[in-house]
């Protein structure tokens, strides 16, 4: 088949790039022809909260990536639509994560569909955003109306989709494993690379820091006197996409300067392995969520997790087997951290993790997309 993917890819960085490029590689492995169409401009500079949108890694050698789409230029939307329509792929895949992208994506999809050949399939990160803004619902509705079928990576996302359509075909497939960050290294090697001592135990908070991800709750958890007196430390690895002042103030106010190790930069792909292999435990104290790529990196590196009972996180981390699912509260997170380090044999978790991660093969995602494509075709007749 000829497959096109519209969305973030090199030279842009981040989880969306990792996802789209990994999906493309899986299709190529299955002998399909894949074209990725990405942005000439993804976000205007004044709207982007980080230091840079661009990768400092080498370009992927095996992927066909074309930069066409300017997210804020309607003329570009039309040109990109006609470009993909002329490519005439059987499937155009659009990963949807933010209503800001809806006018561009929705316009491109409408133009492409007019070839009466290409089916538009959207993989939904979110359909209701974590950080709400005026016009979100209208923008998402515009996008939904342009799509033939949807893949939801959690039940909560598919439930949210019902706010916009109850009739369009949809399928569930969990977020696949992020297995493209290299093989695990020893704890000793990872700690040496990060210049961290071996005599401490480490919990990891990883990824771009946004307010909805609950780092403040985790810092409150570490302010517990029992946890403060332990040899357990918290590694926070990721660039601030929210104001850092609140979090730095909490570290000072709670006296956590010696407990929290801050690495406040965007972590390049080739350094991800160090943080996960140095950590004993990954903590996701999210206040809201659908699914998380951090969970799938944790599975790849065989790391137990503590996640909050929001969105689809509890669907992905079986409680008591691969980690703990807890309420959104500092007290619950403190209790779970202490239980993991003081009462649990990590080897018991590792066996369950090895079994659970088998569910998250990329071939399952591509098979779901094929099935959805056939369903859309059948519905057209």
Secondary structure, DSSP 8 states (H G I E B T S, - for coil): -EEEEES--TTB-SHHHHHHHHHHHHHHHTT-EEEEEEEEESS-GGG--SS-SB--S---SS--EEEEEETT-HHHHHHHHHHHHHHT-SEEEEEE--GGGHHHHHHHHHHHHTTSS-EEEEEES-SS-SS--TTHHHHHHHHHTT-SEEEESSHHHHHHHTTT-SSSEEEE--------S-----HHHHHHHHT--TTSEEEEEES-B-GGG-HHHHHHHHTSHHHHHSSEEEEEES-BSS-SHHHHHHHHHTT-TTTEEEE-S---GGGHHHHHHH-SEEEE--SS-S--HHHHHHHHTT--EEEESSTTHHHHS-BTTTEEEE-SSHHHHHHHHHHHHHH--HHHHHHHHHHHGGGG-HHHHHHHHHHHHHHHHHHH-
